[in-house]
Amino acid sequence: MKLQDILLELLMLGVDQERLRQYGEDIIDEFEAGPYTMILTKNKHNGNYQVGLTSDEQEFTSVASQMKKPTTKSNGEIIQTWGRISRKLKEWVNVHEKIAIGSFNKSRTSKYRKILLNFGLNVTDMYTQSQGDYFFVYKDKNED
């Protein structure tokens, strides 16, 4: 199974650990920031790492949920939350070197990419496919 297929399947699954295991995904870590829970998984077949993001206002289990407005929180709360998410993601990528991030919602994927870029993470261009888009976050070579 290709990385992008695994990523999209992961986005459809939510955080049901048994279903994740059926797809070869193991939950490596979880992190809560504001209304969000960020979940790091690793595919045991190909060793790829992915991140799923869910919130108390929606889940990443369906296309419909991903098309909704992401949050009703204030801009200040959102910036503070994304700062925490970015720091944790940087910590994870410094250990695992490459992590995929994506969504069925192209504008949301683009927004995530811009936010993480603004917080100083090493992100790739976006890759497009029919069911959604994704990008990678890489370890900063200067972090060694």
N, C-alpha and C positions, 0 to 999 in steps of 0.2 A: 504494500500500500504506500502511495506517495505521501510525503509530508503534508502537502496541502489537503489531501483527502482525510488524513488523520486529524489535522487541525479542525477541519469543518465538522467531522464527526464529533470531536471533542466539544465543539461549540454547541452541537445539538444535544449532547448528553447531559449537560449540567454537571452536578457534583455527585451523582450516584456512583459510589465507589465500585460496586459490583459490575455495573455496566461499563465503567471505565476499564476495569480489569479485562472484561470480555473483548475489548478493543485493543488490548495490549498496553493500556495506559495505567501507570502507577502514579498516585499522588505523592509528590516529593515533599511539598511544603504548601502551607496556606498562610495568607497574611490578610488581616483586616485593617482597613483604613476608612474611616468615616462610614458611609453607607455601603462600601464595597468590600468584597472578599476576592482576593486574587489567588488563583490556584495554579501552582507549578506542577506539571506532569512530565513524565518521561515515558516514551514508548519503548517497551522491552524488546521489540523486534528490530528497530533501527536505531535506537539510542537518542532520538530527537526529543528535545524539550519544547514544550508549548505552555502558554499562559492562557488561562480562562479568567474572565472577570465577570462577577455577578454582583448584584446590589440588593439592598432590602426593598427596592422599588421594582426590580425586575430580575430576570434570570437570563443566562446565556444559553438556555435550552432550546430556543426556537427562533426562527427567522422573525416572526411577528413581534416577539419581545425585543429583539435587537433593533427593530424599526421605530420603537417608541422613543419619546424624549428620555434621555438617560437619567436625569435627576431633576428634582425641584429645589435642590440646595442653592444657597447664595453663591455668588462668584468667589467670595473670600474663602468659603468652606471648600469649594471645588479646587481652588488653587492649592490650599493647604493639603487637601487629600491627595492630589496628584503629586505633590512634592514628596509625600510619604510613600506613595506607590512607586515613584521614580527611584527613590533611594533603595527600596527593597528590591526592585527589578535590577538595579545596578549591582547590588550585593549578589543576587542570584546569577547574573551573567558573568560576574567576576569569578564565580566558581565553575559554572557550566559552559561558559564561552560563547554559546549561541542559543537564542531562544526565539521561537516563532510567536507572533501575535497577529490576530486577524479577526474579522467579523464578516457577517453576511451584509452588513450595512457599510457600503464603500465610504460614505462621508464620515462615518464614525471611525473607521480604520484610519482614514487620512488624518482625522483630528487627533487620534491617539498617537500617530506617528509624529505629528507636529509638536504635540505636547512633550513627548519624550525627547525629541530633538532639542527643544527649548530648555529642557532640564539637563542637557549635556550628554545624553546617551548616544551611543554609536549605532544609528539605525540605517538600514538599507532602503533603497527605493521600494515602492510597493509592487507586489506581484498580483496580477489580476487573473481571475478565473470566473467561470460562469456563476458559481454559487457564492462568491465572496472574494475578498482581498486579504492579503497578509503581507507582513514584512518581518525582517529579522532584527533583533538587537544583538550586537556582538560585543564581546569584551573589548575594552579600550586597550590597545597595544601598549599604551604608556602606563598601565596599571600594574605591570609586573615588577 
